[in-house]
Amino acid sequence: MSALRCRWMQLMLAATLVVAGGFARAQTPPPAPPQGDVTGAVAVPWNMLSPAEQQVLEPVQKTWDQLPPATQQRLRRGAQRWSTLTPEQRDQVQQRFQKWNSLPPEQRARMRERYEQFQQLPPEQQQRIRQAFKRFNALPPEQRDRLREKFSQMTPGERQAFIAGADAQNRAGQIREFFQTIPQDERKPTRQMLQSFTPEQRQAFNRAWHNLPLDQRDGYRRRLLQMTPEQRASELAQAPPAPRQPR
């Protein structure tokens, strides 16, 4: 197996931690990997991998059965993505691996700890963090540096307050984006409907909404608007449950 392909496998173990460390300096806990962690993932026996997947994952064959199921799933997805990468993208993989490999052991350990803490958060909070991370990356480099410096000088209490404020701004931004997709004459009844929901019903609506394809979301919202409160409660009770968090 080529050295670059071996590095790709190693990077899949480390790349999320590289991102996590950068984001942790950006005033929030680290983001999940781009594809997200697999809560309640089922272990994948080595002999169930395709020959192409086994070739990419060969360096971890001996320890494969000892890996957590979620890690197996992430590595498998990464192996599947490898064949779709262009030469330029593979070069970027190598650069990211080199960046991770150059970090001090203490910094890697801190990143792992932050990532583990992130995995214990509720799915809704993980999603908000991912979106905040995208917005932070969209800022000019000078502004990102100023925010990192400001955060590094805060006390633990000030950091918690800062994160809570950023989280509130993130939720407000999500609400604005949601209502901008709704026709003007339907915004008020939609707002009234959402305000009538219990916290559990709001979470159920959010899960059902995000699980639908984009072209079906507006129809789902309008269908709920036409229901009675009792019908809505019954409909939301059938929404997909939140993934169970590992103990």
N, C-alpha and C positions, 0 to 999 in steps of 0.2 A: 504494500500500500504506500502511496506517495507520502512524503513528509507533510505536504500541505493538507492532504486529506486527514492525516493524523492530527494536525493542528486544529482542523475544523472540529473534530470530535472533542478535543480538549477545550476548544473555545465554547462549545455548547454548554459545558459545565461551568464556564467562568464568565461568559459574556453578560449574562444578566446581572452578575455581581459588579461588573465594570459600570454598567448603566446605573445600578443601584447606588453605587458610591457617589457618582456624579449628582444624582438626584437628591441624595441625602444632604449634600451640601447646598441644595437649592430649597431648603426650608421645609421639606416633607420627608416622610419615610420613603424607602426605595420602592420603585414600581415593580410590578410583576413582569415576567418575561413577556415579549410581544404577544405570544399566543396564550399567555395565562397558564397558571398552574392547574393541574388536573386533580380536583378535589374528589376523593373517593375513587381514584384511578385503580384499574385492575392490572395486576402484574402481567408482563408479557414474557413468556418463556423464550429463551434464545432460539429454539428451533422453529418458533412461529414467525421470526423475522424473515424477510425476503433475502435472497442471496446478495442483492445490492446493499440492503441495510446492514447485513452482517459484515460486508466488506468495509463499510465506513466505520462501523462500531467495533471492529476487531480489537483495538487496544483495550477495551473494557470487557472482552468476552469472559475472561476468567472470573471477574467480579460482578458480572451482569446480574446474577441471581441475588446478590447482596444489596443491590441498589433499590431505593424506595420506588414503588410503582409509578409515582408521579414523575420521578427523574427518568425512569425508563421511557415513559411516554414522551417526555420532552426530547430526549436523545433520539428516539425513533422519528419524531417529526423533523428534527434537524437533519437526520440522515436522508430522509425523503426530500428535503429541500436542497440538499447538496447537488443533486443531479440537475436542478433547475438553475443553478447559479451560472452567471457569465464569468469569463476570466477576470473581468474587472471586479466583480463582486467577490470572487475568491481572494483577490488581492486585498480587498477591504477586510475580509475575515482574518487574514494573516496579520494585518496592521492592528486589528483589535486584540488579537491574541498577544501580540508583542506588548501592547499597552498594559494588558492585564499582567503579563509575566514580569513586567518591570516594577510593579507595585510592591512596596515593603510587605512582609508577612503580616505585620500588625494591621495594616490597612485592609488586607484581604480578609482577615479575621473579623474586623468590624463590619465589613460589607456582608459577610455571611450572616452575622448576627442580625443586622438590619433586615436582610432578606427573610430570615426565619420569622422575625417579628411581623413582617408584612404579611406572610402567609397565614397568620392567625387572625387577621382583620376580617370583618364581614365583607362579603362580595361587593355590596354597594359602596363601602368605603374604599375598597381596592380600585373600583372603577373611577371614583372621584380623583384618586391619587394619580391614576394613569392620565386622566384628562388634564390635571394640573401640571403634570410632567410635560405634556405636549405643549401647553401654553408657555411654560418656562423656557423650553427649547426654542420657541419662536421669538423670544426677546432678543434684542441686540446683545452681543457679547459683553459690552461694557456694563449694561444693566444687570446681566446675570452675575458678573463679578462683584458689583456693588451689593447685590442681595446676599451673595455668599459671605462677603466680608461682614455685612451687618448681622447676619445670623450667627457667625462665629463669635461675635462679641457679646451675644445675649446670655443672660443667665438661664438656667433650665426652666424657670417659671415663665420668663419672657418668651422663650422658644415655644412653649406649649400654647401660650396666648397667641403668638404669631401664627402657629399652625392652625389653631382653631379659627382665627380670622380668615386665613386663606381658604380654609375648608368652607366657611360660610360664603365667601365670595364665589367659590367654585360652584356651590349649589345654586346661588343666584344666577350665575352665568348659564347654568344648565336650564333653569326655568325660562330665562329670556330666549334662549335658542329654541326651546320647545314651543313657546307661544308664537315665535316668528314664523313657524311652519303652519300655523292654523289660520284660516280665513278670519278676517276682522270681526265679522258678525257672529263667529262661533267662539271667540276668545272668552267672553264673559260667562256664558253657560259652562264652558269647559273649566274655567277657574272655580266657579261655584261647585261644580261636581267634585273636583279634586279637594276642595276645602271641606266637603262633607265626608270625605273618606276618613276612616280611622288610620293611625300610623301603619297598622298591619296591612290595610287595604291599599295604602299608597305604595308600600313596598311590593305588594302583589301586582299592582298596576305597572310599576316600573319594570319588574321582571318580565311580565307578559309583553309589554311594549317592546323591550329590547330583544326579546326572543323572536319577534315577528320580522319578516322581510320588510324592507323600507316601503314597498308599495302596498303593504297591508296594514300599516300602523294607523293611517288616518281613518280607514274603514272601521278598525277596532274602536278607536276613540268615539266615532260617530255612533256606532252601535251601542256603546255604553251610555251615551247621552240620551238615547231614545228609551232606555230602560227605566223602570222604577227603582228606588233605592234598594228594595228587597231583591230585585233581579240582578242589580249590580253586585250586591253582596254575594249572591250565589255564583255569579260569573267569576268574580275575583277569588272566591274560595277555590276555584279550579285552576288557578294560575300555577305554573311550575313552582315547586318549593325551592327555597334558597338552599344551595349546597351546604351540607354539614361540614362544620369546621373540624379539623383534626384535633384530637385531645392530647 
